Amino acid sequence: MTPIHEVIHRILWDVDFGNADFVVGYYDRVYKRVVRVSFERIRLERGQHFGFELIGHDGEARMVPFHRVREVLRNGVPVWSRPVAE
């Protein structure tokens, strides 16, 4: 399985692949379900190898560890997934 950070880097750096609408689904431990967010709300910090910042609707940044990412959709079609582990 391709590691999630490699998928994210491909979205950022592969012009042909990245020219689409992406959604990332991560497991939210508070809501106990997969939450889907637009890739546009994700901020990657240089040198951060364990997760990314998610900018909430309230403008606040939250850290999401890569191990909680469960799916990536490109134009509504799954291109990467792993089972939900609770």
Backbone hydrogen bonds, N-H to C=O, Kabsch-Sander energy under -0.5 kcal/mol:
donor,donor_aa,acceptor,acceptor_aa,energy
6,E,3,P,-1.0
7,V,3,P,-1.4
8,I,4,I,-2.4
9,H,5,H,-2.1
10,R,6,E,-2.0
11,I,7,V,-2.1
12,L,8,I,-1.9
13,W,9,H,-2.6
14,D,10,R,-2.5
15,V,13,W,-0.9
18,G,14,D,-3.5
19,N,15,V,-0.8
20,A,18,G,-2.0
22,F,20,A,-0.6
23,V,73,L,-2.1
24,V,37,V,-3.0
25,G,71,E,-2.8
26,Y,24,V,-0.5
26,Y,35,V,-2.5
27,Y,68,R,-3.2
28,D,26,Y,-0.6
28,D,33,R,-2.9
29,R,27,Y,-0.6
32,K,28,D,-1.6
33,R,28,D,-1.2
35,V,26,Y,-3.2
37,V,24,V,-2.6
39,F,22,F,-2.5
41,R,38,S,-2.0
42,I,39,F,-1.8
43,R,53,E,-2.9
45,E,43,R,-0.5
48,Q,45,E,-2.3
49,H,47,G,-0.8
52,F,64,V,-2.2
53,E,43,R,-2.8
54,L,62,R,-3.3
55,I,41,R,-2.9
55,I,53,E,-0.5
56,G,54,L,-0.8
56,G,60,E,-3.3
59,G,56,G,-2.2
62,R,54,L,-2.3
64,V,52,F,-3.1
66,F,50,F,-2.3
68,R,65,P,-1.8
69,V,66,F,-1.6
70,R,25,G,-3.3
71,E,25,G,-1.8
72,V,80,W,-2.4
73,L,23,V,-2.9
74,R,77,V,-3.1
75,N,21,D,-3.5
75,N,73,L,-0.5
77,V,74,R,-1.9
79,V,72,V,-2.9
80,W,72,V,-1.3
82,R,70,R,-2.2
86,E,84,V,-0.5
